Amino acid sequence: MSKFKIGAAAMALAGALALSSAAPAQAADRVNFAMPSIGMLYLPVYVAEQMGYFADADIDANLQVFKAGGGTSMAAVLGGDMDVYIGSTSAALRAASQDTNAVIIGALMTQYASNVVMRGEFAKEKGLTESSTVEERLAALEGALIGVTGAGSGTHQLALYMLNEAGLDPERDATVVFVGGGSEILAAFSRDRIDAFTLSNPTSDTAIAQYNGFLLFNTAAGQLPALDGHLYISVNTRQQWIDENPEVAKRMMSAIQRAQVAMHDPAQTEAIRDKVYEAYFPKVEKSLFDQAWTAVLPAYPTSPHISREQMERVVTFLDTFSERKLDGLDIDAAYTNDMLEPATN
């Protein structure tokens, strides 16, 4: 990539010397993306960056990780330090309930893709098999130590949801443990310090392949019926930014949709997968990453269009399984499809 840019710059300079009357090329529009981590929840953005879709749309994409989480990432956008937050819809909605400048402009992932993995021995003790029903799998959480990333996180909310669906009291019938990120969860899981956990690919794939994990729920494939189609990850910004940069926002969303479509194209998906792997996941075992890519792909739509029903479902979920209610939220003002292509809108 860097060699191409140097070569292109040299050719441009030569052209400028030969044709002094030629107008200089216009610089691409810089868009600063705030993201809470590097992970498989954000693949379309990586695809758009690595495959040159952003560049084709005259977007200079600057991807920055805010390890403090989604709330901090969204705050950086609302404060004007960043332009777009790629992350949980829940963080964006919380911001929108307090700041009417926050707005969701596209759907990135439409499954609650934090898979649930249980220790193989624990699952065996509970009598679980591959053919076990959803109800049997939920009931098996009784007495389990369930690892989640942190208090109030999407993984925490999912754990509370599952216990509620099973008719279990999270204070009495199971124990939710705040463990940390993927490496911390795998360390605890491998040492039998937790019986189950919820986290996205490739952590779930690693636990199954290397630590005898049992896939309790493949949420990326919508295996929990009530959460099937859940708008988990979205493209979020501030109203002021799209008011000032409407064409930039539209070109950005066009590039993201192009990535969503390309990921599902059998003729392109493997080549795209390999480029994303090399750029963002080189420390993950390649075979596991390939498996994770295939597993998570169904969670990504081919259109970033948002429906009001999706928004209502997220709000209902958060009001039920989060301590922070979305009081004062105007759902209709919290999202827009105006930045999408007419055929998508």
PyMOL commands that set and color helices and strands:
alter all, ss='L'
color gray80, all
select helices_A, chain A and resi 2-18+40-50+53-56+70-78+89-98+120-125+134-139+154-165+182-190+203-210+219-221+225-227+239-244+246-263+269-280+286-299+308-321+331-334
alter helices_A, ss='H'
color red, helices_A
select strands_A, chain A and resi 29-35+59-65+84-88+102-109+115-119+145-148+175-178+196-199+213-217+233-238
alter strands_A, ss='S'
color yellow, strands_A
deselect
rebuild
show_as cartoon
